[in-house]
Amino acid sequence: MSVRTAPAADPWICLHSENFELFTTSDERSGHDALVFFEQVRLAFTEILGVKLPERRPITIVAFRNEQAFAPYKPQNNVAAYSMNLPGRDFIVMQDLVPEHYPVGLHEFTHVMTSQAGIKLPVWLAEGFAEVYSTLKPSGRKIVLGHVIPARLQMVQAGMIDLREVLRADRQSPLYHDDDRIGIYYAESWALAHMLKFGEKYSARFDRVLDAIGRGESSEQALQTVYGETIEQIQLDLAAYVHGNHFREGVINGKLDKPVTEPKQVPADQVDVAVMLAAIEIRGPRRQEAVNKLQELTDANPTKLAPLEALAWIRLAGNDPQATVTSFLRALEAGTRDPNLCFQFAIKMRAVIPDTDYVAALRRAVEIDPGFSAAQKELGAYAFNKHDYAEAVTRLHLVKKLERKDAFTYYRALAFAAFQTGDLKEAKSAATRTQEFAVTAEEKRQAEEMVRFVNSDKTPTKAPGFGDNPLPLR
């Protein structure tokens, strides 16, 4: 059996630290120093700035040797680093590990950190914050951030675009994809974030702006309400700010008591590396070439999970159902360890696959991860609709994470299923919970009806209100 690997002339090494893994074609010392830097920055965010990040969710950094090696993986021109999310993994992809380029990696880390922390920001604020925090430097007992970025300052001094257009742009806006204007968009977003956070007139009320945006207010509304200024006046203030001669920086006092663990080099499976690179390249302009590489890797390494799972994910995002089913079933047969792949396959392909494949995918998901509540809930709904009430109760009990919006339907189903199995105590308890979570008048009526139902002496075959409709738990 032939094994395709990364080019021999460009071998990849892998280093692990507590919260990062790094794949690079640079040398071990450069990789070590980069991981120490990123671990220190992460500590600054969590220990001093108080950002809550999930544990046991390492970030993967992929760093090339130079701009030429990075070129095939660039999503667009003038990019030296970018972040992306692939199933189960957060990536930062960097041109190289030259220390002078750490700030662009830190910009992308800020995006990943914001995402992992569940913080949702409008694009101008996300990019502006990422630029401000790209200058973050732990220094003894303090953190310094907000150092002026000369290239951004020069660009915004040369001329700004309408601030309303900046505030309203999202990642689908023409402005965000215009090579001639994206630079000024980033520069103006940075300048505005810098002025709001550090400017003497604005900084004291900036937290109120963040709170208002967090409650769903538009950026324009939040700025105008909090500061009592029109957007036009704020833009005039911004123009004066960037042409001023004094820029404040932030100094946050605090001590990083937790030591950074030393990164260690670990063996790098070159087939897995090649799969990872193809999966990254697929998101860029050479998608078809990358898909072809991934197919070759899959064919050449039929017993390895990485290429099988990667190709299954790619097919799942495409529009060829048969290819999707074939790829997933190969991964399933090989013993996939990706519960989310199994779940997403079951949900997205439900209309075109037989029940046996649907249930097999879900069962594999919960076999790998018994705490996968969404998959347990799906299996519970399937069993309920097949009148297998004992199985439905078992699966519903295994749902450990339940959103409030789903609670009424969940407890209503559990009450009826438990009643059908003869567990009156469970049925009555669940029926009572339906009353707690009923919101609409119709839900309150159904909750009362369910309570009467489980306290009756009758054992009808259909719960009140279900009729012949399947149980909607998703």
N, C-alpha and C positions, 0 to 999 in steps of 0.2 A: 504493500500500500504506500503510495507516495504521500508526503506531507508537505504542504505549501507553508512557507514561513515568511516572515519579514525578510527583506533583502539582507544577505550576509554582510554586505559592505556597510550596512547601517543597523547594527544590532541594537536592540532595545534592552534596557535594564529596568528593574522595578525596585522601588524603595517604599517601605511602609513606615508611617508614624502613627500616633494614636488616632488621629482624625483625618488623615490623608493617605492616599496611595499615589505614587508618582511613576509614570512610565516616561522614559526619556531616552534619546540617543546621545545626550550629552554625557559628561563623565560623572562618576559617583560623587565626587566632592561637590560639584555644582548642584546635584540633586539633593544631597544632604543639607547644604546651606539653604536651598529654597524651601525645603520642608520645615526646617527650624524657623525660618521667617514666617511661613504661613501658620504654623502652630502658635507662634507668639502673637500674631495678629488675631487669630481666633480666640486666644485667651483674653486679649484686650477687649474684644467684643463681649465675651461671656462674663468675665470676672469683674471688669470695671464698668463697661457700658450696660451690663445687665441684660443682654440679648439672650433669650431662651432658645437654644438650639437642640434638636433631637440627638440623643446618644446613639451610638452604634450606627451612624449613617455617614461613613467616610466619603469624602469628596475625592474624585479621581482627577488628577492633573496629568495632562498629556503635553509634553514639552518637546519640541523638535530641536534640532541642532542649530538651525539658522533659517533665514527667510526663504531660501530656495526649497528646503525640505518641507517647509510649512505650506508653500504655495498651493499644492493640490487640495488642501483642506480648508482654505480660506473661503468663507461664505460670500465675501465681497471684497472689493479693493480697500486699501488703507485700514486693514484690520491686523493688529498684532496679537490679539487674544480675544477669545469669546467664551461664553458659558453656554451650556446646553444640558438638557435633561433627556437621558435615554431611560428606558424602563428599568427602574430600580437603582439608577445611578445618576449622580450629578457630576457633570464634567466641567473642567476649565481647560481649554485648549490654548496653548501658548506657542508663540513663534520660537522662543528660546528661553534659557534660564540666566540670561545676562542680568545682573542685579539692577542695572539702570532701567530694565524693563519690568521690574517687580510691580510698579504702580499699575500697569495695565492688567496684570494678573490680580492685583488687589481690587481693582474696579470690578472685575468679573466675580471675585470672591464675594464682594458686597452684594451683588445680584443673587448669588446662590444662597448666601446667608439670609437675605431678606425672604427668599422663597421658602427656605427650610423653617424659618421662624413664623411663616404664615402671614407675613406683612404684605398687604396689597397697596401699591402706590400707583398714581398716574405716571405715565412714561416720563414726563419732564422731571418729576421729582425722583423717580427711580434712577434715572441717568444722572441727574444733578447730584443726588446723594452719593452715588457710586464714584463720581469724580471727586467730590469733597473727601470721601473716606479713602480714596486711592492714595492720599498723602499721609495717611495715618502712620505714626511711628511710635512704638513703645519706647520710652526712654526712662529707665530707672523706675521711679515711683510715680510717673505720670505718662499720659499719652498726649502727643501733640498732633493736631490735625488742622486742616484748613489752609495749608501753605498754598500760596498762589501758583497756579499752573501757567507758566509764561505763554505757551502756545495758545491756550484757551483765552487768556486775557487779551492777547494781541488780536485774535480773530474777532472777539466781541467788541473790542475797541474800534475795529475797522467798520463796523456797521451791524445793526441788529435787525431782525425780522419782527413783525408784529407779535407782541407778547401773547395776544389771544390765540394766535395760530400755534404758538409753542405750547400753551396750556391745554389746547384742545386736541393736539395730535396724539394718535395711538400708533401701535406698531403696524397698522394697515394703512396709515395715512400716506399720501404721496410725499409729504415732507420727509418722512422717516426713510424713504427709499430713494430720495433724490441725492445723487452723489455730489451735486454742486451745492446743496444746502444742508446736508446732514452735519457737516462740520460746524456750521454756525448754530445749528439746532443744539448740538451737544454743548457748545461753548456758552450759549445763552442759558441753557438749563443749568449748567454749572454756576454761572454768574448769579442767577436768581437764587439758587439754593444757598450759595455762599452769602449773599446779602441777607437773606431771611434768617440764616443761622447766626451770622456774626455781625451784621450791620447794626449800628447803634440804635437806629430808629426802629428796626424790625425784630431783633433777636428776642426781646422779652416776651413777645406774643406768638412766636413761631410755633410753640407747642400747641397753642389753641388752633392754629391752622391745621396741624397734623390731626388733631382730634376731630375737627370738622370734616376733613377729607375722609378720615376713618369712619365717620358716621354716614358717608355717602354723598356729601355735598360736592359739587363740582369745584375744581380749583379756582375758577373765577369767582364763584360765590363765596368760597371760604376766604380768599384774600381780601375781597372787598368788604365782607362783613367784619372780619377780625380787625383789619387796619383802618376801616372807614375811609378808604381811598378808592378811586376808580382804577381800573387796569391801566388806563392811559397815564395816570399820575405815577403808578408804581413803575411803569416802564421809564418814565422820565427820571425817577429816583435811581433806577437801575443804570441808566446811561451815565448819570452823575457818579454813581458808585464805581463803575469800571474805569472811569477817567480820573478818579481821585488818586491821591498819593499815599493813602494809608489803608491797609487791609489788616483787620484783626484776625488772629488765629485762635483756635480753641486749645486750652490746656486743661486736661481732666486728671485730677490727682487720684492716685490709687496705686496699690502695689500688687504685682503679679506674684502671688505667693506660690502658686502651683508650678512646679518645674516642668519644662518641656522635655518629653521623653526623647531619647536619641533615635533618629531614624535608622532603620536597618535595611540592608539590601536583601531581597528575597529572589528566588528563581523566577524568571519570566518565561512563561510558556509562549513560544513565538507564534504558534497557531492562534492562541487566544489573543495575542497582540494584533495579529493580522485581522482577525475578526473585529476587534474593537476599532481599528483604523478604518475598515470598510464601513462599519456602522456609522462612524463619524462622517466619512466622506459622502455617504448617501445623502446627508443633509445639505450638501453643497451643490455646485453646478455640475459635477461629474457623477450624478446619481446613477445612471445606467451602468457606467463602468464599475462603480462600487458594487452594485447589485450582482453584476457578472462575477466579480471577484469573490463575493460572498457565496454565490452558487458553486463556484469552483472549490472553495474551501469546504463547503458542505459535502460535495461529492467525493473529495479526496480524503475526508476525515469523517466517515459516516458514524463512527462510534463516539465522537467528541460532542459534548453538549453545546459548547459555545457557538459554533457555526450553525448548528441546527436551530437553536433558540433565537439567534440573531435573525436568521432568514425567516423564521416563523413570525417574528415581530414585524419585519419589513413587509411580508406578504399580508399581514393583518391590517396594515395601514394602506394597502393597495386596493384595487378594484377587481381582483381575480379570485372569486370564491373558491374555485377548485384548487388553485395553487395554494391558497391559504390553508385549506383543509389538509392537503397532502403534506405541506411543510409542518403543520402542527402535529399531525398524527405521527410523523417521523420523530419529532422531538418527544412526544409522549411515550412512544415505544422505546426510545433510548433512555427514558427515565428522567425527563426534565425536572429540574429543581426550582423552577420559576413559578410560584403560585399565581402571580399576577398575569403571566402569559396564559395560564390555564383559564383563569377567570375571564379575562378579556376575550379570549377565543369563544368561550361559552356564550357570553353576552352578545358579542357583535355578530356571531355566526348562527345565532339561535334559529333564525328563519330558514336556514338552508341545510342544517345538519339534523340527523335523526336524534331522537331522545337519548339513545345509547351513548352517542358521542358527547352530547351536552352534559349528561350526568357524569360520564367518565372524566371529563375535563374539570368539572366542579369538585368531584370527589378527590381528584389528584391535587387540586388546589388546597383543600382542607387537610389532606394527608400530609402535605408538606408543611402547612401552617394551620394548625387547628384553631388558632385565634383569628383567622381570616373571616371576620364577621359578615362581610358582604356575600361571600360564597356560601357560608352556613345559612344565611337568610334566603338565598336563592334556592338552595336545596330544600329548605323548609317549605318555601312556597310551592316548589315542584311536588313534594310529598303531599302537601295539603290538597293540591288540586287533583292528585291521583287518589285521594281519600285514604292515604296511608297515614293516619293520624298519629300513630305511635312514633313513626319516623319524623313526622312534622314536629312533634313536641320535643323530641331529642335534638333536632337541628335548631329549633328556635331557642332552646336552652343554651346552645353553644354560641349564640349571638351575644358578644360581650360589649360591642360598641353600637349604640342605637341613637340615631339622631331624633330629636324631639318631634320633628315633622312626621316621622315614621312610627312613632310610639303607639298612636291610636290603632292603626291597622295591625301592628305587631301583636298587641295585647288582645285585640279582638279575635285574631286568628288563634292565638294561644289558648284563649278561653274556650273557644269552640272545639279545638283539637283535643284539649285535655278532657273536656266533657265527654267526647266520643270514646276516649280510652277508659272512662270510668273514674278518672282522678278528679273528684268533685272539689276537693280542697284547692287544687291548682286552678281549676276552672273558675271558681268563685273569686280567688285572689286576682287572677288576670282580668276578669270581668270588671272588678272594682277599679283596676288600673285604667281601663278604658274610659271610665268616668273622669279620671284625673287628667287625661290627655285629650279629651274631646274638646274641640274648639267651636265648630260651627253648630248651628241649631240641629242640622241633620245628624252630625256626629253624636251630639248629646242624646238625641232620640234613639239612635242605634245603641249607644252605650246602655241606656236604661233598658232597652229591649233585651240586650245581651245579659244583663244582670238578672232580669226576670227569667230568661231562657235557662241559665245554668242553675237557677234555684227552683226550676219546675220539676215535676215528676216524669215529664215526657222525654223521650229521646228521639227527636226528629232527625232526619238524615241531612237536613240543610240548616245552616245557621240563619237567623233572621237577617235579611239584607244581602246575603251572599248570592242567593238565587243560583243560576247556572254559570255565573261569571267566575273566572279564575281569580285567585287571590293576588292582588297587586302589592307585592312587598318591596319592589324596587322603585 
